[in-house]
Amino acid sequence: MHIKDWVQTRIRQDEIDRYKEESEKDFIDDELIESCLDGMREPDVAYVRQIIAKSLRIETLSLRETAALLYVKDPVLIAEMEEAAIRIKKFVYDNRIVTFAPLYLSSKCVNSCRYCSFRAENGEMERRIVPRDELKKEVQTLAGEIGHKRLIVVYGEHPDSDIGYIVDTVKEIYGSHFTTRKGSGQIRRVNINAAPMSIGDLKRLKEVGIGTYQVFQETYHKKTYRQVHPQNTLKGNYDWRLYTMHRAFDAGIDDVGIGALFGLYDWRFEVMGLISHTHELERRFGVGPHTISFPRLEPASNAPLATESKYLVNDEDFKHAVLTLRLAVPYTGMILTAREDAPLRRRILPLGITQTDASTKIGLGAYSRDSQEQDFKRQQFVIGDSRSLDEVVRDMAEMGFITSFCTAGYRCGRTGNKIMDMLKCGTEGKFCKLNAIITYREWLDDFASEETRRTAEPLIQKEIREVREQNPDMFDMLMAYYEKTAQGSRDLYF
């Protein structure tokens, strides 16, 4: 099929209109957002503390409450927000951070986003789709040599990487198993970052067993959206993208990930857009996003807006945005990526982050090439933190965080509204602690360097002691699974 003909078939207007209210307006109310922001530029101290207390009850904040936190400047209140974020993370997710790796499989794209090196007009980019034999090598490196258990697989919007290609590659990834030092390695959860799809295509993703379906709005500000996404392109349709998660829920995918690309417009507005999106999903489907992401614009090949935007976000404002999001949606997962450099990630990880990537390479075929150099003709943007998974695991252990490689909840049905209810009452964190310990033992034995094992052993013993003290009914079963894992059994979970 010719590309122009393919593009004409993608957007289903009926799959936008079905979700709109009678007013025909979407759920991002620019005037309301601006009004809330304008009214909260000098928030009252007592009001801010009431908001923090509400967050600690694991309740989603309103737009007005979120706006108040966005304008907190008092160092004492900032410290109280940080303390609350740490407590919330510990209560909901316990002392763990999940790791993953991004895997880019296509750089062909029909869109013309002004900030992206994959845009169709960029003649400097090498365009290709990763073939099956190369995909096997990539997965072997990721699962058999590095030790990743979950991926976020990224696809450009193009007929050569449409739903058929996505389904085939997901099957290939799930079907690959590798011998390791003491056991076996495999990818147990494949999350997808792909273009908006129809309900029919999304049902095919559900059938192949994907994890989280991730689509970022990029910017929730409509005028800016039109400026950076030409209207004669697929991505130029704001509403088709905005209602992606509605279609995903109706297709049976109950774990969805939303995000905004910070730097396209005012960062405070984008936080408010993310909260508005969360409110809409909770209202319509009874469950909010499984994850929220907040990548910042990074330099990209032949994409001047990525470095020249007047809305680029500095480190302090970025930290404030992350902190506000943690308090505004206290139950949801939060992803901090390797776009950020290692020192900044160390500062922000303790403030409620639940997932981060490691050993990150975003050039097509980059993992199996085993090159440490970034190839700007093959990748979408510049990576800030290229440390190995082993280095990141060791670093997090030194910070007191256990790295979790667990994917159990998704295979046990703890997804969607089921996991949200468990997260809000702190129950899921107890399961996650058990599975984190087991998968940590598995990864340390199969992949860790001697230096990382020495650093991690005291931490894993500390976590075991906490289970004995806090969850004694599960202690004997944990230790039975732990010993089996130490002896070579793999993929045990609660």
N, C-alpha and C positions, 0 to 999 in steps of 0.2 A: 504494500500500500504506500502511495506517495505520502510524504510527510505532511503536506498541507491537508490532504484528505484525512489522515490520521488525527491531526489536530482538531478538525471539525467534528470528530466523533466523541471527543473526550468529555466535554461539559454537558451535563444533563440539567437543564433548567428546572425540570420538575423535582429534581433532587436538591434543589435550593429552596424553591417556593414552599415545599411541604413543611419546612421548619420555621418559616417566617410567621410572625403574628399578623393580625388583621391590618395593622398599620403599615405593613410591608417594610418596616424598619428592621435592621438586624439588631443584635443584642449589645453591640458596642456603641454606647451612647456618648459621643464625643463631648457634647455640651455638659452632660452630667459629670463626666470625668474631670473636665476642666473646672467646673463649679466646685467639686469636692477639693481639688488641688488648691484653687484660689482661696477657699474658705479655711484651709488648715495650715497656712504658712507660718503661723505662730501658735502651735498647739499648746493647750493648757497642760501643766505638769500632772495634775490629778487625773485628767482625762487619759493621758498617755499611760499612766500606771493602771487604770481600769482596762485599757486595751491589752496591755501585757498580761494582766490576770486572765482575761478572756482567752488569750492564746494558750496559756498554761492549762486551761480546761479543754484544750484540743478542739476549739470551735473556730470555724472559718470567720475571718473578719469581714466587715462591710467595706464598701468603697470609702466611706468617710473615715472609718477607723484606719484603713490602710494609708490614706492620704496623710493622716496625722503622723503616722510613723515615718513616712517619707520625709517629713520636714523636721524631725527631731534633730536638734543641734547640741543640746546640753550633754557634755561628756558623761555626767552621772547617769542620765537616762539612757544614753547609748550603752553604757556598761550594763545597765539593768536589762536592756534588750538582748545584749549578747549572752548574759547569764540565762535568760529565759530560753533563748535559742538552744543553748547547750542542754538545758534540762528537758526541753521538748524532744530533741533528738534522742536523748538517752531513754526517755520514757517510751517513745513510739518505736524506735528502731534499735535500741540498745547500743552497745559499744562497737558497732561494725560499720564498715564501708564496703560496698560492692564495687568490684572492678570489672571492666569490659574493654573491648577494643573496637574501634571503628574499622570497617572493611568496605572500601570503595570499589564498586564493580563496574561503574560506567561513568564516562566523562562526556558523553554525547548529550546535548540538551537543546530543546527547541526554544527555550526562553531567552530573555535578554536583560536579566537583572543587572543593574548598573554597578553593583558592588561585587559581582561574582566572576571569577575567572572562567567558569564553565559556560558563560553566556555565549549564545550562538555566533555572535560577531567576532569573538576573540580568535584571531588567526594564529596566535602564539601557542594555543593549547593543542597538545596531542590528543586526538579524539579516538577513543576505542572502547570496546566492551570486553571485559575479561572473559576469555573462553574457558571451557570446562577443565581442560588440563592445567591451566594456570590457576584456576580456582582451587583445585586440589592441592597444589603446592602452597598456596596462601593459607589454606586451612591447616595443612600439615604443620607449617611453621607456627601458626597461632595456637593450635590445640595440642600438637605433639611435641613442640620444642619450648614454647614460651609458657604454656599452661593455662591459657584462657578457657573459660567455660561458657562465656556469653559474648555475643557480638552485637553491634549495631551495624547493619549492612545498609549501605547508602547507594541509591540509584539516581541517575539523572532522568529527566523527563524526556523520553525519546521512544519512538516505536521499536527500536532495537533492544530496549530494556524495559519493555512493557510487562504486563502482568504474567505473560507466559514465561518470560525470562526470569522474573522474580521467583515464581513458583519453582521452576527447575533448579535455580541456584540454592534456594532454601532447602530443597530436598537433598541436594548434593552435600550441603554443609552438615545437615543432621545425620546423613548416612556415613560420614567419615569417622573412622576410629583409628587410634594410633597407640603403639606400644611406648611406654614411658620407662623411667628409671626403675619404678617399683610396681606400676600398675598399667593403666591405660588412660589416654586422653581423648576428649571429644568435646564438641560444642553442644551444650545442653539447652541453650536458649538463644534463639535468633530473633532479635528485635529489628524492626524495619524503619528506615528513614527514606520515604519515597514521596512522590507527588500525590496530590489529592486524587482519589479514585471514586468510581461509581460504587453503589452498594453491591452490584453483582461481582465486580472485581474484588472488593473487600471480603466478600464471602469466600472467595478462592484463597485469600490470605488466611482466613480463619481455618479453612479446611487443611491447609498445609502445616498448621501448627505454629504460626509466628507468635512471638511474645507481645511486646508493646509495639503499637503502630504509632509512629512519631511523625508529626507534621508541624512545622513552625509557621506561624502567621507572618514572621519576619518583622513587620511593624503593624500595630493595630490602628495607627493614625491614617485615616483614609486618604487625605490629601498627599501625604508622604508616600503611601503605598502606590498611588497612581504615578507619582514622579519617578519612582525607582523601578517600577514594573510596567513597561510599555503596554498600552491598552490593546494592542493588536496581537498580544501573546496569550498563551494559556494562563500564565501566572498573573496576567493583568486583571483577571477576574477575582476581585476581593472576596465576594460572597462564596464562590466555589471553594475557595481555600478555607474560609471562615467556618463553613458548616461541614468540613471534612469529618470531624469527630462525631458529629451527629449521625452521619452515614455509617461510620465505623461501629457505633453502638447498635444501630439497627441491623448491621450485618453480623452481629454476634461477637465482635471484638470488644472486650470489656476492659482492657488495659490500653489506655491511650496516653500519649505524651505530647504536651504543648510546649511552646517556647516562643521567644522573641529574640531578634538579632539586635542587641543593644548597640546603638551608634547611628541608627538610621533616623531616629527622632528622639525627643526628650525621654530620658530613661525613666523618669517618674510616670509619664504617660504610659509607657510600655508595661511597667509593673501594674498599673491600674487596668490595662487591657487584659493582662494575664489573670487578674483577679475577677474581672468581668466574665471572662471565658470560663473560669472555674465555677462561678455562680450559675451560669447558664447550664453547664453540664450537670451540676448538682440538682438544679431545679427540674430539668427535663428527664434525667436518667437516674437520679438518686445517688450518683457517685461522681466525684470529681476526677481530675487527671491522675493517672498513676505516677507520672513524673512531670516536673517543670524544668525546662532548660533555659539558660540565659547567656548564650554565647555572645562575645563582643566581636565587632568588626576587626578583622586582622588583614594585613597587607595581602593582596591577591594579584596575580599576573594580569597586567593590562586592565585593571579595574580601579581607576583613580579614586572613586568615591570611597573605597575601603579605607583610604588614608586621609582623604580631604574633607570628609563630612564634618560639618560644624557641630554635630551632636556626639562626637566620640566621647566615651565615658572614661574618666580617670579612675585610678585604683580605689580611691576612697569612696567615690560615689558608687562604684561597682560593689564594693563591700556592703555599703548601706542598702543597695537594692537587694542583694542576696539575703541580708539580715531581715529586711522587711518581708520578703517573700516567705522566709521560714516561719515568721510569726503570723502572717496573714493566712497561710494554708498549712497549719501545723502537722497535718497527717500525711501530706504527699511527699513522694521522693523528690530529691533535688539533685540535679546533675551538674557538676563542675568539670569542665573539659580541659584537655591539654592545649587548647588555644592559649590558656594562661600559663605563665612561667612558673617554675617550681617554688620560688619564694612566695609568690602571691597565693598559690594553691595551699601552701602550708598555713598561711594566715587565715584563709577562708574555710578550709575543710572543717575545723572544729565548730563552725557556726551553723551546724545543722545539715551539712552535705551528706547525702546517702550513697551517691554513686560517682565514680570518676574513672576515666580511662587511663591506660598505661601502655607502654611500649608502642605508642601511637605513631602510625605512618598512614598518610592519606593519599599517597600516590598510587595509582593503579599498578598492582603487582609488586609493591614496594616491600612487603614483608619477606617474600621468598628471594628477593634480590639481595637482602642482607646488607643494604647500604645505609649508612647513617646520614648521608647527605639528602637534603630536601630538594626535590626536583620540581621547580615551579611550573614547568610545562606539563606536568602530569597531575598536579594537585590543585585543590580548590582555593586554598589559602595557606598562610604560614603557620606552622605549629610552634607554640611557645615552650612546651615541655616534652622533650623526646626521651626522657629516662625510660629504662627498661621496666618491665613489670616487677622483676626482682628488686630493683632499686626502690620502686614506689612502695612495694610491700614492706621492705625494711624500714623505709622512712616513716610509714604510717605506724609500724610497730614501735618505733622510737617515740612517736607522738602518743602512743597508748591506744591506737585503734587496731582492732583485728580486721583483717581483710576477709571478706566473705565471698566464696565462689558458689554460693548456694543458688539453685534454681528450683528448689523443691516445691515452694508454694504454688507455682504455676502448674505443676504436674499433679498437685493434690487438690486443685480446684479452689485454692485460696487466691482468687482474683476478683476484679470488679468490686461490687458492693460487699462481697464476703470479706475480702481482705481489708477494705476500708473500715468496716465495722470493727474488725480485730485490731487494726492499727489505732483507731481512736480510743480504744479501751486498754491498749498496752499489751494485749494478748499475743499479737503477731510477733512482737519483739522477743518473746520468750521462745517461740518456735525457732525464730531466726538465730538466736544465740546458740541453740543446740546445733543447728545445721552449719552455722559459721564455724564452730569449733571443729566439726567433722571434716568439712571441706578445706579448712586451713591445714589440718593435719595431712590431708591427702595431697594438697599442693606442695607443702613443705617437703614431703618425702619424695615427690615425683620431680620437682622442678627447682627448688630453692638452692641458692648457693650456700656454702658452708657459713659464710658471714651472716646471711639472712636467717638461717636456721638458728644460729646462736642468739641473734637478737630476738627472734620470735618465740623461742621456747619458754622464757619466763612469762610472756604475755598469754600464751595458750594455757599455761598452768593456772594463771590468775583467773582466766575466764572459767576454767573448770571448777575452781574453788567457788566462784560466784554462783554457779549452777547448784552446787551442793548446798550452799547457804540459802539461796533464794527460791530454788525450784527442786526441793529434795525428792519429790515424787518421781521426777524424771531422771534423777542422777544415775541410778543403776543402769537404766537403758542407754543413757548417753555413753557411759563408760564401756558398755558392751559393744556399741557401734564404733566407739573410738578405738578400741583394741582391734576389732576386725579391720578397720581402716588402716591402722598401723601395720597390720600383717599383710596388707595388699588388697583387701576388698575395696571396691570403688562404687561411687554413686549411692551410698547409703544416706537415708534422710528421714526426717520426721514429718 
